[in-house]
Amino acid sequence: MKTQEFLANAGISPETEINAKKEIYQRQQALELVESANRIFVARGKKVVELNLKQDVPTETEILKLILGPTGNLRAPTLRCGKRLIVGFNEEMYEGIFG
């Protein structure tokens, strides 16, 4: 809800929206999203992790630990914006990316 409100206030409308409760992305589908990204931004509360996949070489396990929740499904909200994959919600992170 916070993500939708932020995007609406910023005048950004998603090209595609998937309801995570209806369509579940597990390990393999999450890794496919990562393959199309150059950078990953992950919010966990107030902490933000940024990975530049062209420079950083995280292991598959490290990436999955960041983007999957305790159920093993892709954390929500997750946005793909060009070559950026954005996981979780942190208003400051969103302002830095979309501001």
N, C-alpha and C positions, 0 to 999 in steps of 0.2 A: 504494500500500500504506500509506504514512504517513497519507494522508487517511482511508482507511477505518479505520485504527486510532484516529486522533484522534476521528473521529465516533462510533465505538463507545464509546470511553472517556467521551465527553461525553453519551452516551445519545441520540444523534441518528441516526435512520435515514432514509436518502434515500427519497423517494417513488418516484423513477425513477432507475435507474442504467443508463448506456450504456457499453459497452465501446468505448473509442476505437480499439482495434485492429480492431474489426469494423464499426463505424459511424463513418465519417469525416465531420467537419464542416469544410467548406472555407469560403472567403470569404463567399459568400452566406448560408449557414446560420449562420455565426458572426455576421454582421450582424443576422440575424433575432433571435438571442438578445440582442444589444445593444439592439435596439429595444424589448424588453420590460423593460429595466432602467432604474432611476433612478441607480444607483451601480455603479461597476465597481471591483473590488479586484484588482490584479495583483501576484503575487509573482514576482520574478526573483532567485533566490538570497536574499540577506538584504535586498535592496531591495524596498520595497513602494510601488506607485503606486496612489493612490486618485483616482478621477474622480467628481465629482458632476455628472451629466449635466443636472441642472436649472440648475446655475450655470456649469459649465465648458462650453466649446463646442469640443471637440476635433474635428479633421477625421477623416474616415473612414480616411484613411491612418494617422493617429496611433493610432487605436483598433486597427486591424488589426495594426500593428506590435507593439502590446502583447499582443494575444490570440492571434495566429497564431505557430506555430513555424516553423523554417527550411524545413519541407516545404510550408508553405502551409496546413496543417491547424490546427484549433483546438487550443491547448495543453491538455494534461491534467495534473492534473485540472482540470475546470471544473465549478463548482456554480452553480446558480441557486437562490437562496433568497429567495422573494418577489420584490421588485424589485431585488435585489442579484445581480450576476454576479461570481463569485469565480473567478479564474484562477490556477493554480499553487498550490504548497504552501509556506507559511511558517507555522510553528507559532505564532509571536507574532501574526501577522495573524489566524489562525483563532481564537485565544484572544480577541482583541479583538472579533471579529465574533460568535462563538458563546458566549463566556465570560460 
